[in-house]
Amino acid sequence: MKKNMEYQAARDYLLSCIKGPKSAEAVSLLHAAGRVLAEDVFASCDVPPFDRSPFDGYAFRAEDTAGASKEHPAILRIREEVPAGSMWTCEVTPGTATKILTGAPVPPGATAITKYEDTEFTAEKVSIFQHFSDGENIVLRGEDVKAGQLLAEKGSVIDSALLGTLAAQHISRPMVYRTPVAGIITTGSELAEPDETLSGGKIVNTNRYTFLVAVERAGCIPKLYPTPGDDPQAIADVMREAMDECDIVITTGGVSVGDYDFTPDAMERSGAEILIRTLFLKPGGASAYGIRDGKLICGLSGNPASALTNFYAVVLPLIRKLRGLSQPLLTEVPVVLAEDFGKRSPKTRLIRGILDLSDGTARMHVSKGQGNGVLHSLIGCDLLAEIPAGSPKLAAGTKLNAYLIP
């Protein structure tokens, strides 16, 4: 068992202890958004599948406009009209043009297109007032995608653009990794539900709802378990059930060194081997991580802000690996403190804040209230910035490394 690790070392060690996703499945495009590709995707066809018009106008031979001007327009006979979704029926020949609408296929013989508004026309003829070059204003076949092109690699998240690209390739059921299930256990005899009247030292079980959303946003299926009281065997029983049913388990509470901190003991009773106890980190250092049958159980602090900070720094990358993402670590960005930070940092510290790019510099506004239990200071936050251990109070303008919170 390792103790008092730096959070990056703990994160990397835990990542090495688990494998990626265990299985894949084909899903409908209607349900594929946000899922992770389980295979490389190559284009089977060109997009667009034919040369097409980028706007409503006229298609013609560019050479027929040689010398055209406002005073001496090229006057061409209109042979037909081709709307989007239809095909031409005749070629464009010398001295002729085809009326063409946005997205319609370019008829053979046409080498340029002009906009309606740049012409004068009747039902029979169109006047063009400038010279055009071959290929001007024609969207060529395969301009978006060429057949055989690698469109997306295994491990890519399906976003809106990729979803549309898959549709264009007639891939109606892409292969994606199975969505992992994350068990959520909040421990403590003091916890009550939001609709209960508080009495006798009870507090609301905020972690239950905080982590329900955190897990969903991480791309997992959350599974809530009953809240066991401060009894190591009761906690162990719930842990065992969760580890049987889920891909990863997250608990909050009971990981410090008090008389009622039973989570590490309960982990061992449930059959898990404890890998790490505590991190050299503030907030979120109080923690315990175990493994059973290749599945991790992550014991986080009962203090909501501490637990959520640890989740972003350590647990979220684990979930991203279980989902099959090719890059499980969070995106790092250099930032500049917008305000002073008036606390020393004997341990590595992660502070929460909001990214500001308004003046072209990545500035971080530090949220007020950085205490272990100050959950509301994480509302709207999109950054966690790292202050190295041993740092003094920091002045505005100090450069720090930060993580983008997805």
Number of C-alpha atoms within 10 A of each C-alpha: 9 13 13 15 16 16 21 12 12 23 19 14 13 21 22 11 13 16 13 17 19 13 12 16 13 15 16 12 16 9 9 21 14 14 23 27 27 24 16 13 19 17 20 16 16 19 19 18 17 16 19 22 25 18 18 19 20 27 29 30 24 19 16 19 22 14 13 17 14 10 7 12 19 19 20 22 20 21 17 18 18 21 16 14 10 12 13 17 12 12 17 23 16 15 15 22 29 27 22 28 24 15 20 23 25 28 21 16 17 23 20 21 30 23 17 17 9 12 16 13 17 9 10 11 16 22 20 24 19 17 15 22 14 14 14 12 18 20 20 19 16 15 13 12 21 18 15 12 13 13 16 18 15 17 22 20 22 21 14 12 9 15 19 14 19 21 14 18 18 13 17 16 16 23 21 25 25 21 21 22 22 26 28 28 24 27 26 22 14 15 20 17 13 12 7 10 10 14 9 6 8 15 17 15 19 17 25 21 14 15 25 18 13 17 23 13 12 16 20 23 17 23 16 16 16 11 19 20 16 19 16 21 18 14 26 23 15 19 28 18 13 23 24 15 14 19 22 25 26 24 28 25 24 27 24 20 10 8 8 16 18 22 28 25 17 22 27 16 17 20 16 24 18 20 18 22 21 22 24 19 24 23 24 27 26 25 26 25 28 23 23 17 11 14 18 26 29 25 29 30 28 26 20 26 24 26 28 26 25 27 22 20 21 23 23 23 22 25 26 24 20 25 28 28 22 16 12 17 19 17 11 14 14 14 23 21 21 19 16 14 16 10 10 14 18 15 18 20 23 24 21 28 24 21 22 15 11 8 7 7 12 17 24 27 20 22 17 13 14 20 15 18 16 14 20 14 17 22 11 11 18 16 25 26 25 16 23 16 16 12 14 14 12 17 14 14 14 14 18 16 15 25 21 16 16 13
